[in-house]
Amino acid sequence: MFDPNKTVFILGAGASWHYGYPTGEDLVKKVVTKAHIAADHFREIADNPQAFVHRPKYIARNSRISNASSLNRIQDDWQNAIYECNDLINRLSSVDPLVIDYFIGQNPHLSDIGKLLIAWVLLECEAFWLKYEVNKNRLDAILRSLTPGSAGISLNIEALRSSNDNRYRFLIHKPVTNCKDAESLLENKVTFITFNYDVLLSIKFSVDYPL
């Protein structure tokens, strides 16, 4: 166990790279990609009068109307969402920030669309890891290097499973050292400060060391 003095683990944005999550710079690039996809989707709906009446909360959050009484105003909501996506794409492409946190802080009018797209990116990463338990970052690197006729994605996944990217095991090992039982583990004075967006650390603790 750790001594009674508090111990703090500080995890940077790259701590989850081994689990398929992006680094700060990669997250910016992935958000731009998602913004293009979202803008195309919003545009497709805005061009279909029968479809855009049904608005998710993100689209309707700043609407001046509460019902479908004005199709023109509802269409404006979709057009505003398209504008936000394009504005985000243009600003991120121009600034090319190292991390997206400060960018959003400096562009508060893009906070909603930015958070939406960040969540989209990270939830996909989380779903992929929970399904395959494979570092998608390594998989993507392999796929980029493949030539036509090379082994398929399933073979790459199986090969990557033999590579131990479970880096959190080093972190988890420390609090459980010299703990005789679960009660002893709870006596540790441990705090985690994480600059990651994901919740994988909590997942790993709950799955690998359930109390």
C-alpha positions in Angstrom: 0.0 0.0 0.0 1.0 3.6 -0.4 1.8 5.5 2.8 -0.7 7.8 4.4 0.6 10.7 2.4 -1.5 11.4 -0.6 -0.1 10.2 -4.0 -1.1 11.9 -7.2 -0.9 10.3 -10.6 -0.9 12.9 -13.4 -1.8 11.5 -16.8 -1.2 13.5 -20.0 -3.3 13.4 -23.2 -1.1 10.6 -24.6 -1.7 8.2 -21.8 -4.5 6.4 -23.7 -2.7 6.2 -27.1 -2.0 2.5 -26.5 -5.7 1.9 -26.4 -6.5 3.5 -29.7 -7.3 7.1 -28.5 -5.8 10.0 -30.4 -3.1 12.3 -29.1 -3.9 16.0 -28.9 -2.8 16.8 -32.4 -4.5 13.7 -33.9 -7.7 14.7 -32.1 -7.7 18.0 -33.9 -7.4 16.2 -37.3 -10.1 13.7 -36.4 -12.5 16.5 -35.3 -12.0 18.2 -38.7 -12.8 15.0 -40.5 -16.0 14.6 -38.4 -16.9 18.2 -39.0 -16.9 17.5 -42.8 -19.1 14.4 -42.3 -21.5 16.3 -40.0 -21.7 19.3 -42.4 -22.6 16.9 -45.3 -25.2 15.2 -43.2 -26.8 18.5 -42.1 -26.8 19.7 -45.7 -28.5 16.6 -46.9 -31.3 17.1 -44.3 -31.6 20.8 -45.0 -32.2 20.0 -48.6 -35.1 17.7 -47.7 -38.1 19.6 -46.4 -39.7 16.4 -45.1 -36.7 15.4 -43.1 -35.5 18.5 -41.3 -38.6 19.0 -39.2 -37.3 16.4 -36.8 -34.4 18.2 -35.0 -32.1 16.7 -32.4 -31.4 18.8 -29.4 -28.1 20.1 -30.8 -29.8 21.5 -33.8 -32.8 23.0 -31.9 -30.8 24.3 -28.9 -30.8 28.0 -30.1 -34.0 27.8 -32.0 -36.5 30.6 -31.5 -39.4 28.2 -32.0 -40.6 25.2 -30.1 -42.6 23.5 -32.7 -42.8 22.9 -36.5 -44.9 26.0 -37.2 -42.2 27.6 -39.4 -40.4 25.4 -41.9 -38.2 28.3 -42.9 -37.0 28.9 -39.4 -36.4 25.2 -38.8 -34.4 25.1 -42.0 -32.4 28.0 -40.6 -31.5 25.9 -37.6 -30.0 23.3 -39.9 -28.2 25.9 -42.0 -26.7 27.4 -38.8 -25.4 23.9 -37.9 -23.8 23.7 -41.3 -22.2 27.1 -40.8 -20.8 26.1 -37.4 -19.2 23.0 -39.0 -17.6 25.0 -41.8 -16.5 27.7 -39.4 -14.9 25.1 -37.2 -13.2 23.5 -40.2 -11.8 26.8 -41.5 -10.5 28.0 -38.1 -8.9 24.6 -37.1 -7.3 24.4 -40.6 -5.9 27.9 -40.3 -4.7 27.8 -36.7 -3.7 24.1 -36.7 -3.6 24.1 -32.8 -1.5 21.6 -30.9 -4.5 20.7 -28.7 -8.2 21.5 -29.1 -8.8 22.6 -25.5 -7.3 26.1 -25.8 -8.8 26.5 -29.2 -12.4 26.0 -27.9 -11.7 28.3 -25.0 -10.6 31.0 -27.5 -13.6 30.3 -29.7 -16.5 29.9 -27.3 -19.1 30.2 -30.1 -17.8 26.9 -31.4 -17.9 25.1 -28.0 -21.1 23.1 -28.7 -20.1 21.8 -32.1 -16.5 21.2 -30.9 -17.6 19.1 -27.9 -20.1 17.2 -30.0 -17.4 16.2 -32.5 -14.9 15.4 -29.8 -17.4 13.1 -28.1 -18.1 11.4 -31.5 -14.4 10.7 -32.0 -13.7 9.4 -28.5 -16.9 7.2 -28.3 -15.8 5.5 -31.5 -12.4 4.9 -30.0 -13.9 3.5 -26.9 -16.3 1.2 -28.8 -13.5 -0.2 -30.9 -11.3 -0.9 -27.9 -14.1 -2.6 -25.9 -15.0 -4.7 -28.9 -11.6 -5.8 -30.1 -9.1 -4.8 -27.3 -6.7 -3.7 -30.0 -4.7 -0.5 -30.3 -6.4 1.0 -33.3 -3.5 3.5 -33.8 -1.2 0.6 -34.6 -3.8 -1.0 -36.7 -4.3 2.1 -38.8 -0.5 2.4 -39.3 -0.5 -1.2 -40.6 -3.4 -0.6 -42.9 -1.8 2.5 -44.4 1.2 0.4 -45.3 -0.7 -2.4 -46.9 -0.4 -3.0 -50.6 -3.3 -4.5 -52.6 -3.7 -8.2 -51.9 -2.2 -8.0 -48.4 -3.8 -9.7 -45.4 -7.2 -8.4 -44.4 -8.1 -6.4 -41.3 -9.1 -9.5 -39.3 -5.6 -10.9 -39.6 -4.1 -7.6 -38.5 -6.4 -7.5 -35.5 -5.3 -11.0 -34.4 -1.6 -10.1 -34.9 -2.0 -7.0 -32.9 -3.6 -8.9 -30.0 -0.2 -10.5 -29.4 1.3 -7.1 -28.8 0.8 -6.0 -25.2 -0.4 -2.4 -25.3 -2.0 -2.6 -21.9 0.1 0.2 -20.5 -2.4 0.9 -17.6 -1.2 -2.3 -16.0 1.9 -0.5 -14.8 -0.2 2.2 -13.3 -2.7 -0.2 -11.8 0.1 -2.3 -10.3 1.2 0.4 -8.0 -1.9 0.9 -5.8 -2.4 -2.9 -5.4 1.1 -3.5 -4.3 1.2 -5.0 -0.8 -2.6 -5.0 -0.5 -3.8 -8.1 1.2 -7.4 -7.6 0.3 -9.9 -5.1 -1.2 -10.2 -3.2 2.0 -6.5 -2.5 2.1 -6.7 -1.2 -1.5 -9.3 1.3 -0.4 -7.0 2.6 2.3 -4.6 4.0 -0.3 -4.5 7.8 -0.4 -4.4 8.0 -4.2 -5.7 10.7 -6.5 -5.7 10.8 -10.3 -5.5 14.0 -12.4 -6.1 13.2 -16.0 -6.0 15.5 -19.0 -7.6 12.8 -21.1 -11.2 13.0 -22.3 -11.8 9.3 -22.2 -12.9 7.2 -19.2 -10.8 4.2 -20.1 -8.8 4.4 -16.8 -12.0 4.0 -14.8 -13.1 1.1 -17.1 -9.7 -0.7 -16.6 -9.8 -0.3 -12.9 -13.4 -1.6 -12.6 -12.8 -4.6 -14.9 -9.3 -5.6 -13.9 -9.6 -4.9 -10.2 -13.3 -5.0 -9.3 -14.0 -4.4 -5.6 
